[in-house]
C-alpha cells in the first residue's frame, strides 16, 4: 500500500521531527514550529494531516501574560482558550488514503489579532457608543486530505464568528466580528532525502456594524508558505529553507509580511536540537478610524469590569479606512531561534528549552488626523505620537507569551500513545515558595494516538 508506505517512510526519514508536538512543546523549545515537522504544522499546511492519522489533540488552555497577572491573589480561574480535536484516516486501497479532521475552540491569532478591543458606533444620545468586540464562538477548523503514493494533499477551512450580541449578553446589531479562512497544501516526498511542502490560501476579516459582501476584494487576504527538508547524513539531520508571504487586509488595517530563512536540525542520543535564522520585511498601515484610547469606553454598554486602555475601531461606513491619511509602520530585521529537548532519567520523561531573539529596524510615519494611532509605539503609554521617526525594536523579554525570549518545559510519554506536554511559567524558579499564589504551568497540551 503506497499510501501507508508514504507515512512510514516520512516518519523513518524525519524520526523525532514527525512528532506530536503540541503548542506547549513549541512554546517550550523555541517559540516557533517553522523549522520542525510536527502535528501543529497541520494549521500551516493541511496536507500534513495525512502524516498524523488517527490521533486526538487538545489543550487545557493558557495561563500566562497580562490576563493571568490581572487575577486577584487567591482567586481561582480556569485557563483561557482551551480547544480539542481529532484526525482520522482510512485506507481505501489502490495506494490511496483519505483523511478527515476537525478542531473546536482554537483561536487563530494570525487572524484574530486584527480585531479591535472595542467598536465605536454613532449614537443619537451622546454621540458615540462603545461595544467590546464580540468574542467569536464558532471557532472551527475543518480538514480534508488524501495521499497518493508519495504525495499528500489537504484542504482546510477556519470559521470564527459572532454577531448581534455583546460579550455581556446585550443584543446589539453593531456588535459583529468574523474571520474566515480557506487554504490548501501539498506535501511531496521527492526522494528519501528530499521533502517539499507548499501551502496557500485566502482569508476574510471583518468587524463593526457595516456588513460587507462575502468576497469583498478590499477585505481579501492572501498568504503562501513553503519549506524544503534536505537530509544531511553528516549531522544526522536536515537543512531546512523556508519562505512565507502574507498580504492581509481588514477594515482600516493592512499588513504585508515576508519571511525568508533557513534552519538545521539534528538528532543525538535521546535528544533533538534545531537552530534557525529568519529575515523578514513587514509593513503595516492603519486608517484614522483605528486608534488607541487610554481612558476607556465612552458608554457603559461596553462589557468591561474596569474600563481601561484598548484599541478602538470607529466605523465610518466608507470602506473602513476613514477619509484622512494612513499611519504606517515599516520594519526590516531578523529572528534567531533554537530549541532542544532530551530524555532524562526515564524514556517517558523529556525536558525542553528554547528561545528566540528579534532585532529589527523600524520606520514610523504618522497620520495627520490622529495622534494615538494603534501603530504608534508610544500610544499605549498615553503619549502623543506627533512625529515621524526611525528606531530599533525587539521582541518582549519576559511577558510570559510565545513572543518573548525564552521558554522551558517538560513532557510525559506513556507507551507512545498518550503524550502530555507542559510549558513551565518562566518565573517559577525565582518564586518564593512561602509567598503563595502564582502559577507554575502556563500551558498544558496533549495528544493521543490510536
C-alpha positions as CSV (number, residue, x, y, z in Angstrom):
1,X,0.0,0.0,0.0
2,X,1.8,3.1,-1.3
3,X,-0.2,5.5,0.9
4,X,0.9,3.6,4.1
5,X,4.5,3.5,2.7
6,X,4.4,7.3,2.4
7,X,3.6,7.7,6.0
8,X,6.1,5.1,7.2
9,X,9.0,6.5,5.1
10,X,8.4,10.0,6.2
11,X,8.4,9.0,9.9
12,X,11.5,7.0,9.3
13,X,13.3,9.8,7.5
14,X,12.3,12.6,9.9
15,X,12.4,10.5,13.0
16,X,11.6,12.5,16.1
17,X,10.6,15.5,13.9
18,X,7.4,13.9,12.7
19,X,6.2,14.0,16.3
20,X,3.1,15.0,18.2
21,X,4.5,18.5,19.1
22,X,1.5,20.4,20.6
23,X,1.5,24.1,21.4
24,X,3.2,23.5,24.8
25,X,6.2,21.7,23.2
26,X,6.6,24.5,20.6
27,X,6.4,27.2,23.2
28,X,9.0,25.4,25.4
29,X,11.6,24.8,22.7
30,X,12.0,27.8,20.5
31,X,8.6,29.6,20.3
32,X,8.1,28.5,16.7
33,X,7.4,25.4,14.6
34,X,8.9,27.0,11.4
35,X,11.8,24.6,11.3
36,X,10.4,21.3,12.8
37,X,8.0,18.7,11.4
38,X,5.2,18.3,13.9
39,X,1.4,17.9,14.2
40,X,1.0,21.7,14.7
41,X,2.1,22.1,11.1
42,X,-1.4,21.0,10.0
43,X,-2.5,24.6,10.6
44,X,0.2,25.8,8.2
45,X,-0.1,23.1,5.6
46,X,-3.3,20.9,5.8
47,X,-1.7,18.3,3.6
48,X,0.2,17.2,6.8
49,X,-2.9,15.7,8.3
50,X,-2.0,12.6,6.2
51,X,1.1,12.2,8.3
52,X,-0.8,12.0,11.6
53,X,-3.6,9.5,11.1
54,X,-5.9,8.6,13.9
55,X,-5.0,10.8,16.8
56,X,-6.7,13.2,19.2
57,X,-5.2,16.6,20.2
58,X,-6.2,19.1,22.7
59,X,-5.1,21.9,25.0
60,X,-6.3,22.6,28.5
61,X,-5.7,26.3,27.8
62,X,-3.2,29.0,28.5
63,X,-2.4,30.7,31.8
64,X,0.1,33.4,31.0
65,X,0.5,37.0,30.1
66,X,-1.4,40.0,31.3
67,X,-4.7,38.2,31.8
68,X,-3.2,35.9,34.4
69,X,-1.4,38.8,36.1
70,X,-4.7,40.6,36.5
71,X,-6.2,37.8,38.6
72,X,-6.6,38.8,42.3
73,X,-4.5,36.9,44.8
74,X,-6.2,33.7,45.9
75,X,-8.8,33.9,43.2
76,X,-9.4,30.7,41.2
77,X,-9.6,31.0,37.4
78,X,-9.5,28.2,34.8
79,X,-7.1,28.6,31.9
80,X,-8.2,30.6,28.9
81,X,-8.9,29.4,25.4
82,X,-9.0,25.5,25.7
83,X,-9.6,23.6,22.5
84,X,-9.6,20.0,21.2
85,X,-10.0,18.0,18.0
86,X,-9.0,14.8,16.1
87,X,-7.8,13.5,12.8
88,X,-8.9,10.2,11.3
89,X,-7.6,8.3,8.2
90,X,-9.0,5.5,6.1
91,X,-7.0,3.4,3.5
92,X,-9.4,2.9,0.6
93,X,-6.9,0.8,-1.5
94,X,-5.1,1.3,-4.7
95,X,-2.4,3.4,-3.0
96,X,-5.0,6.0,-1.8
97,X,-5.8,7.0,1.8
98,X,-8.4,9.6,2.8
99,X,-8.1,11.8,6.0
100,X,-10.7,13.9,7.7
101,X,-10.4,16.0,10.9
102,X,-11.8,18.8,12.9
103,X,-10.7,21.1,15.8
104,X,-13.1,23.0,18.0
105,X,-12.4,26.2,20.0
106,X,-9.0,27.1,18.7
107,X,-8.3,30.8,18.3
108,X,-6.2,31.6,15.2
109,X,-4.3,34.6,16.4
110,X,-2.8,35.2,13.0
111,X,-6.4,36.4,12.0
112,X,-7.9,37.4,15.3
113,X,-5.0,39.8,16.2
114,X,-6.6,42.3,13.7
115,X,-9.8,42.6,15.8
116,X,-10.0,45.8,17.9
117,X,-10.8,45.7,21.6
118,X,-13.8,48.0,21.1
119,X,-16.0,49.0,18.2
120,X,-17.2,52.7,18.4
121,X,-20.5,53.4,16.6
122,X,-22.6,56.6,16.3
123,X,-25.3,57.1,19.0
124,X,-28.1,59.7,19.0
125,X,-27.9,60.4,22.7
126,X,-24.3,61.0,23.4
127,X,-22.6,61.0,20.0
128,X,-20.9,57.6,20.3
129,X,-21.4,54.3,22.0
130,X,-18.7,51.7,22.5
131,X,-19.1,47.9,22.3
132,X,-16.5,45.4,23.3
133,X,-15.6,43.4,20.2
134,X,-17.5,40.1,20.5
135,X,-15.5,37.0,21.2
136,X,-16.1,34.6,18.3
137,X,-17.9,31.4,19.4
138,X,-17.8,29.2,16.3
139,X,-14.0,28.8,16.2
140,X,-13.9,25.7,14.0
141,X,-11.1,24.1,11.9
142,X,-12.1,21.6,9.3
143,X,-9.7,19.3,7.4
144,X,-10.0,17.1,4.4
145,X,-7.0,15.3,2.9
146,X,-5.8,12.5,0.7
147,X,-2.4,10.8,0.0
148,X,-1.5,9.3,-3.4
149,X,1.7,7.3,-3.3
150,X,4.4,9.8,-2.2
151,X,2.2,12.9,-2.4
152,X,-0.2,14.2,0.2
153,X,-2.8,16.9,-0.3
154,X,-5.1,18.7,2.0
155,X,-7.8,21.4,2.4
156,X,-8.5,23.4,5.5
157,X,-11.3,25.9,6.5
158,X,-11.4,28.0,9.6
159,X,-14.5,29.9,10.8
160,X,-14.7,32.3,13.8
161,X,-17.8,34.4,14.0
162,X,-20.1,36.2,16.4
163,X,-22.7,38.9,15.7
164,X,-25.7,40.5,17.2
165,X,-24.9,40.3,20.9
166,X,-22.2,41.8,23.2
167,X,-20.0,39.8,25.5
168,X,-22.2,40.6,28.5
169,X,-25.3,39.3,26.7
170,X,-26.8,42.6,25.4
171,X,-28.4,42.4,22.0
172,X,-26.7,44.9,19.6
173,X,-26.5,44.6,15.9
174,X,-23.4,46.7,15.9
175,X,-21.5,44.0,17.8
176,X,-20.1,41.9,15.0
177,X,-16.8,40.1,14.3
178,X,-15.9,37.5,11.8
179,X,-12.9,35.7,10.4
180,X,-13.0,33.1,7.6
181,X,-10.0,31.3,6.0
182,X,-9.7,28.7,3.2
183,X,-6.4,27.1,2.3
184,X,-4.9,24.1,0.7
185,X,-1.5,22.4,0.6
186,X,0.7,19.7,-0.8
187,X,3.5,17.6,0.8
188,X,5.7,15.7,-1.7
189,X,8.3,13.1,-0.9
190,X,10.7,13.8,-3.8
191,X,13.1,11.1,-2.5
192,X,14.2,9.5,0.7
193,X,16.3,12.6,1.4
194,X,14.1,15.4,0.0
195,X,10.7,16.7,1.0
196,X,8.8,19.7,-0.2
197,X,5.8,21.5,1.4
198,X,3.8,24.2,-0.2
199,X,0.5,25.8,1.0
200,X,-1.5,28.8,0.1
201,X,-4.9,30.3,1.0
202,X,-7.2,33.3,1.3
203,X,-8.9,34.9,4.3
204,X,-11.6,37.4,5.1
205,X,-11.6,39.5,8.3
206,X,-14.5,41.8,9.3
207,X,-15.8,43.6,12.3
208,X,-18.1,46.5,13.2
209,X,-21.7,47.3,12.1
210,X,-21.0,47.6,8.3
211,X,-21.7,44.3,6.6
212,X,-19.5,43.9,3.5
213,X,-20.0,41.3,0.8
214,X,-18.6,37.9,1.4
215,X,-16.0,38.3,-1.3
216,X,-15.3,42.0,-0.9
217,X,-12.0,42.5,-2.7
218,X,-10.9,45.2,-0.2
219,X,-11.1,42.6,2.6
220,X,-9.5,39.7,0.8
221,X,-6.2,38.5,2.3
222,X,-3.8,36.1,0.7
223,X,-0.9,34.0,2.0
224,X,1.6,31.4,0.9
225,X,4.3,29.4,2.7
226,X,6.8,26.7,1.7
227,X,9.6,24.8,3.2
228,X,12.1,22.2,2.0
229,X,13.7,19.4,4.0
230,X,17.1,18.3,2.7
231,X,18.7,15.4,4.6
232,X,22.4,15.8,5.7
233,X,23.8,12.5,6.8
234,X,26.9,14.1,8.3
235,X,24.9,15.7,11.1
236,X,22.1,13.1,11.1
237,X,19.7,16.0,10.4
238,X,18.4,18.4,7.8
239,X,18.9,21.7,6.1
240,X,15.5,23.5,6.0
241,X,15.0,26.6,3.9
242,X,11.6,28.3,4.4
243,X,9.6,31.2,2.9
244,X,6.3,32.7,3.7
245,X,4.3,35.7,2.4
246,X,1.2,37.2,4.0
247,X,-0.8,40.0,2.4
248,X,-3.5,40.8,5.0
249,X,-6.4,43.2,4.8
250,X,-9.1,44.2,7.4
251,X,-11.3,47.2,7.8
252,X,-9.0,50.1,8.3
253,X,-5.9,47.9,8.5
254,X,-3.4,46.2,6.2
255,X,-0.2,44.3,6.6
256,X,2.4,42.7,4.3
257,X,4.8,40.3,5.9
258,X,7.6,38.5,4.1
259,X,9.8,35.9,5.7
260,X,12.8,34.1,4.3
261,X,15.1,31.8,6.4
262,X,17.0,28.6,6.8
263,X,17.5,26.2,9.7
264,X,19.1,23.0,10.6
265,X,18.2,20.2,12.9
266,X,20.0,17.1,14.3
267,X,19.2,14.1,16.4
268,X,21.6,13.0,19.1
269,X,21.4,10.3,21.8
270,X,17.9,10.6,23.4
271,X,17.5,14.1,22.1
272,X,16.8,16.6,19.3
273,X,18.1,20.1,18.5
274,X,17.2,22.7,15.9
275,X,18.5,26.2,15.1
276,X,17.1,28.7,12.6
277,X,17.7,32.2,11.2
278,X,14.9,34.2,9.5
279,X,14.9,37.5,7.8
280,X,11.7,39.5,7.5
281,X,10.1,42.6,6.0
282,X,6.9,43.9,7.5
283,X,4.8,47.0,6.6
284,X,1.5,47.9,8.4
285,X,-1.0,50.6,7.7
286,X,-3.9,51.9,9.7
287,X,-6.6,54.5,9.0
288,X,-7.6,57.4,11.2
289,X,-10.5,55.3,12.5
290,X,-8.1,52.9,14.2
291,X,-6.8,54.4,17.5
292,X,-5.6,53.7,21.0
293,X,-7.7,55.2,23.9
294,X,-6.2,55.2,27.4
295,X,-9.4,56.5,29.1
296,X,-11.8,53.6,28.4
297,X,-15.2,53.1,26.8
298,X,-17.5,56.2,26.4
299,X,-20.6,54.3,27.4
300,X,-21.3,51.6,29.9
301,X,-22.7,49.4,27.1
302,X,-19.1,48.1,26.7
303,X,-18.8,45.0,28.9
304,X,-15.6,45.8,30.8
305,X,-15.4,45.2,34.6
306,X,-12.8,48.0,34.9
307,X,-12.8,50.3,31.8
308,X,-9.3,50.9,30.6
309,X,-7.0,51.2,27.7
310,X,-7.6,49.4,24.5
311,X,-7.7,49.6,20.7
312,X,-10.7,51.1,19.0
313,X,-12.2,50.9,15.6
314,X,-14.7,53.6,14.5
315,X,-16.7,52.5,11.6
316,X,-17.3,55.4,9.2
317,X,-19.1,53.3,6.7
318,X,-16.7,54.4,4.0
319,X,-14.8,51.2,3.3
320,X,-13.2,51.2,6.7
321,X,-10.2,53.4,6.2
322,X,-11.5,56.9,7.1
323,X,-11.0,60.0,4.9
324,X,-7.6,61.0,6.3
325,X,-4.1,59.8,5.7
326,X,-2.9,56.4,6.9
327,X,-0.3,55.8,9.6
328,X,2.5,53.5,8.5
329,X,4.9,51.3,10.4
330,X,7.7,49.6,8.4
331,X,10.1,47.0,9.8
332,X,13.0,45.0,8.5
333,X,15.1,42.6,10.6
334,X,15.8,39.1,11.6
335,X,15.0,36.4,14.1
336,X,17.4,33.8,15.5
337,X,15.8,30.9,17.4
338,X,16.7,27.5,18.7
339,X,15.2,24.6,20.6
340,X,16.5,21.5,22.3
341,X,14.9,18.5,24.1
342,X,16.3,15.4,25.7
343,X,15.0,12.4,27.6
344,X,16.3,12.5,31.2
345,X,16.3,9.6,33.7
346,X,13.5,7.7,32.0
347,X,12.4,7.2,28.4
348,X,9.0,8.6,29.2
349,X,10.2,11.9,30.6
350,X,11.7,14.7,28.4
351,X,13.0,18.2,29.2
352,X,12.9,21.1,26.8
353,X,14.3,24.6,26.5
354,X,14.5,27.1,23.7
355,X,14.3,30.8,22.8
356,X,14.3,33.5,20.1
357,X,15.6,37.0,19.6
358,X,14.2,39.6,17.2
359,X,16.1,42.6,16.1
360,X,14.5,44.9,13.5
361,X,14.9,48.5,12.2
362,X,11.5,50.3,12.3
363,X,10.3,53.4,10.5
364,X,7.1,55.1,11.6
365,X,5.1,57.7,9.6
366,X,2.3,59.4,11.5
367,X,-1.1,60.3,10.3
368,X,-2.0,64.0,10.5
369,X,-5.5,63.1,11.5
370,X,-4.8,61.0,14.6
371,X,-2.2,61.2,17.3
372,X,-2.9,57.9,19.0
373,X,-2.6,55.5,16.1
374,X,-2.5,51.8,17.0
375,X,0.8,51.6,15.1
376,X,2.4,54.4,17.2
377,X,4.9,52.8,19.6
378,X,4.1,55.3,22.4
379,X,0.4,55.3,22.1
380,X,-0.3,52.6,24.8
381,X,1.6,54.8,27.3
382,X,-0.7,57.8,26.6
383,X,2.0,59.8,24.8
384,X,1.0,61.7,21.7
385,X,2.7,60.3,18.6
386,X,3.1,63.6,16.7
387,X,6.4,62.9,14.8
388,X,7.8,60.6,12.2
389,X,10.8,58.6,13.3
390,X,13.1,55.5,13.0
391,X,14.3,53.2,15.7
392,X,15.2,49.6,16.6
393,X,12.7,47.1,18.1
394,X,12.9,43.7,19.6
395,X,10.6,41.1,21.0
396,X,9.3,41.2,24.6
397,X,11.8,39.8,27.1
398,X,9.7,38.2,29.7
399,X,5.9,38.7,29.4
400,X,5.2,35.0,29.5
401,X,3.9,34.7,25.9
402,X,5.1,32.9,22.9
403,X,6.6,36.1,21.6
404,X,9.1,36.6,24.4
405,X,12.7,35.5,24.6
406,X,12.9,32.1,26.3
407,X,10.8,29.2,27.4
408,X,11.2,25.8,29.0
409,X,9.1,22.8,29.9
410,X,8.8,19.1,30.1
411,X,6.7,16.2,28.6
412,X,5.4,12.8,29.6
413,X,5.1,10.0,27.0
414,X,3.0,7.0,28.0
415,X,3.6,3.9,25.8
416,X,4.0,6.1,22.7
417,X,0.2,6.7,22.8
418,X,-0.6,9.4,25.3
419,X,1.7,12.4,25.3
420,X,1.3,15.3,27.6
421,X,3.4,18.5,27.3
422,X,3.8,21.2,29.9
423,X,5.2,24.8,29.4
424,X,6.5,26.0,32.7
425,X,6.0,29.6,33.8
426,X,9.3,31.4,33.3
427,X,9.3,33.0,36.8
428,X,8.8,29.7,38.5
429,X,12.5,29.1,39.5
430,X,12.6,32.5,41.1
431,X,9.3,32.5,43.0
432,X,9.3,32.5,46.8
433,X,7.7,29.1,47.8
434,X,6.4,30.6,51.1
435,X,4.7,33.6,49.4
436,X,1.8,31.6,48.0
437,X,-0.2,32.2,44.9
438,X,1.2,32.5,41.4
439,X,1.2,30.0,38.5
440,X,3.5,27.1,38.0
441,X,2.4,26.0,34.5
442,X,1.5,28.3,31.7
443,X,0.2,25.8,29.1
444,X,-0.8,22.1,29.0
445,X,-1.3,20.2,25.7
446,X,-1.9,16.6,25.0
447,X,-2.2,14.1,22.1
448,X,-3.4,10.5,22.0
449,X,-2.8,8.2,19.0
450,X,-4.8,5.1,18.3
